[in-house]
Amino acid sequence: MTRFLLQTLLSFLLLVGMSVSGAPEADQHEMCSEWADRGECESNPGYMLINCATSCAAVSSQQETIADSFYDLSANDIHGNLIPFSQFSGKVVVMTNVASYCGYTESHYRGLVLLWEAVKHQPVEILAFPCNQFGQQEPKSPPEILQFATNKGVEFRMMDKIQVNGPQTHPVYQYVKHRTGVKAITWNFATYFVVGPDGSSVDAYSGVEPMALQPIIEALLSEDETGEEF
């Protein structure tokens, strides 16, 4: 109900803005996009719908197009091949956003390599999404990113560079953020998403090292085998 009222009010305000200038009112603050990502359009509509109408409209549009299922999603890998997520059915999927020039790069790539070594013979996928939104710490081209990751010992799946916040948020991140209630990704390697083998459970883990996810992965695999709830 709250979201319906918000969208109705937003539509009215955008209509008013368009009636004067022919286009929606521009955001009045450089932080509008970030605030909208964090849910301020709903929690502080009095300010946001007047001063950040464009960003609120973008977020509202994203919410209307979120996929129904994890397996309805798809994304390009780092080679440009489209990967349908339906092929991950029956697998635990771990995903995070990565960067080559971050203070966390060494420790988290090392941890991800160790995690992959521990789980690669089980039905598990690790998806690493390069992202340049945080301090411009992933400026490389996809071939350069792949070479960098390979030099770190990466054998898990590297994905194409995407955006994880803002109006250009990739549909994969729209979905996992929506499912877990994560308003915004705060930095490179900051949040790991873990999807269960049936695609119905999606959990977010922030501020953790990759190897801390191994018992979570093992528990999800065990649950899938026994049918017991984790």
Long-range contacts (C-beta under 8 A, 24 or more apart in sequence): 2-42, 3-42, 3-63, 6-41, 6-42, 6-45, 6-49, 6-60, 7-60, 9-45, 9-49, 10-41, 10-49, 10-53, 10-56, 10-57, 10-60, 13-49, 13-50, 13-53, 14-53, 14-57, 17-53, 24-53, 24-54, 24-57, 25-53, 25-54, 26-54, 27-51, 27-52, 27-53, 27-54, 27-55, 28-52, 33-58, 33-165, 33-166, 33-167, 34-165, 34-166, 34-184, 37-165, 37-166, 37-169, 37-183, 37-184, 38-183, 38-184, 39-183, 55-167, 58-166, 58-167, 59-167, 62-167, 62-169, 62-174, 63-178, 65-171, 65-174, 66-171, 66-174, 66-175, 66-178, 67-171, 67-174, 67-175, 69-199, 70-175, 70-176, 70-195, 70-199, 70-202, 71-199, 73-171, 73-172, 73-175, 75-127, 75-129, 75-159, 75-160, 75-162, 75-170, 75-171, 75-172, 76-159, 76-160, 77-157, 77-158, 77-159, 77-160, 78-130, 78-142, 78-145, 78-146, 78-158, 78-159, 78-160, 79-142, 79-146, 80-142, 80-160, 83-157, 83-159, 85-172, 88-125, 88-195, 88-199, 89-197, 89-198, 89-199, 90-123, 90-197, 90-198, 90-224, 91-123, 91-124, 91-125, 91-197, 92-119, 92-122, 92-123, 92-124, 92-125, 92-194, 92-195, 92-196, 92-197, 92-217, 92-220, 92-221, 93-124, 93-125, 93-126, 93-127, 93-193, 93-194, 93-195, 94-124, 94-125, 94-126, 94-127, 94-192, 94-193, 94-194, 94-195, 94-210, 94-213, 94-217, 95-126, 95-127, 95-128, 95-129, 95-172, 95-176, 95-192, 95-193, 95-195, 96-128, 96-129, 96-189, 96-191, 96-192, 96-193, 97-128, 97-129, 97-130, 97-131, 97-162, 97-164, 97-173, 97-185, 97-188, 97-189, 97-190, 97-191, 98-128, 98-129, 98-130, 98-131, 98-138, 98-149, 98-188, 98-189, 99-130, 99-131, 99-132, 99-134, 99-137, 99-138, 99-188, 99-189, 100-130, 100-137, 100-138, 100-140, 100-145, 100-148, 101-135, 101-137, 101-138, 101-139, 102-134, 102-135, 102-137, 102-187, 102-188, 102-189, 104-187, 104-188, 104-189, 105-137, 105-188, 105-189, 107-209, 108-188, 108-189, 108-209, 108-210, 109-149, 109-152, 109-153, 109-154, 110-152, 111-209, 111-210, 111-211, 112-154, 112-156, 112-210, 113-152, 113-153, 113-154, 113-155, 113-156, 114-210, 114-211, 115-210, 115-211, 115-213, 115-214, 116-154, 116-155, 116-156, 118-211, 118-214, 119-214, 119-217, 120-155, 120-156, 122-217, 122-221, 123-197, 123-221, 124-217, 124-221, 125-156, 125-157, 126-156, 126-157, 127-156, 127-157, 127-159, 128-154, 128-156, 128-157, 128-158, 128-159, 129-159, 129-160, 129-161, 129-162, 129-164, 129-170, 129-172, 129-173, 130-158, 130-159, 130-160, 130-161, 130-162, 131-161, 131-162, 131-163, 131-164, 131-185, 131-188, 132-161, 133-163, 133-164, 133-165, 133-166, 133-185, 134-187, 134-188, 137-188, 138-188, 176-202, 176-204, 180-204, 182-206, 194-220, 196-220, 196-223, 196-224, 197-221, 197-224, 198-224, 201-230
